[in-house]
Amino acid sequence: MSKSTNVVWHEQSITKEDRREQNGHNSFVLWFTGLSGSGKSTLANAIAARLFNENVRNYVLDGDNIRHGLNKDLGFSEADRTENIRRIGEVSKLFVDAGQVVLTAFISPFQADRKLVRDLLAEKEFIEVYVKCPIDTCEERDPKGLYQKARQGIIKDFTGISSPYEEPENPEIVIETNNNTIEESVEQVIAYLKENNLI
C-alpha cells in the first residue's frame, strides 16, 4: 500500500469532550476478544441493546460484517489479520472521538495487535473483554461450521486449530461464557462500567 503524503491534520471545531457532554456519557471501546464460537458477537449485541435502552449511544463492529465492506480486501494471513485489527482500531478511535461507545467483536488473536489499538486511545478508553471459553465448547457450538472445516483442512490459518490464539494477560474484564448465562455476562460488564463511572 502506498503511504499518504502532504497530509496535514485539521482540527475540528467540536471536541470529543463537547460530544460526550451532549450525549451525557463517556465514550470508549469495549474490545471483545476470544475464540470463534466463544460468544463475542452475541454478548456485544446484548450489551449494545442494554446500553441503548439506557440512552447510551453505541455501535457494534463485528468481525464478519467488517470483512464484507471495509476489510473485504484482506485474507487471514498473519499480516492481513494485523492490518484488519489496525483498521478497526482506527475506526474505533473515530467512534470514541464522536462521543460514542463502540463494541468490537473480533477474535484479534495476537497480543501485539490488541496493544496497538490500546495505544491509539487514552486511558480508560480501551476496555479489553476476554470472552473466555474452552475450545472444545466452542467446537461443540460451532455455529458457522468453521471448526469442522478447519479440522478437515478446508480452512487454513484458523485460530485455535492451525493458528495461535494469545490469551490476554491483563484484560479489564473476563467473561466465562461456558459458566455464565448471557444475562449474567451482560450484568458483569454493565457493573464494571458503572463502577468505573464510564456510564
NORNORTA-V585293 format. One record per run of one state. SS is the DSSP state (hx for helix, st for strand, lp for the rest). FROM is the first residue (numbers start at 1). LEN is the number of residues. If there is no record, write none. Layout:
# NORNORTA-V585293
ss->{SS/SS}
from->{FROM/FROM}
len->{LEN/LEN}
This chain:
# NORNORTA-V585293
ss->{lp/hx/lp/st/lp/hx/lp/st/hx/lp/hx/lp/st/lp/hx/lp/st/lp/hx/lp/hx/lp/st/lp/st/lp/st/lp/hx/lp}
from->{1/16/24/29/34/40/54/58/63/67/78/98/101/106/111/121/126/133/135/142/146/152/159/160/163/164/173/177/182/196}
len->{15/8/5/5/6/14/4/5/4/11/20/3/5/5/10/5/7/2/7/4/6/7/1/3/1/9/4/5/14/4}
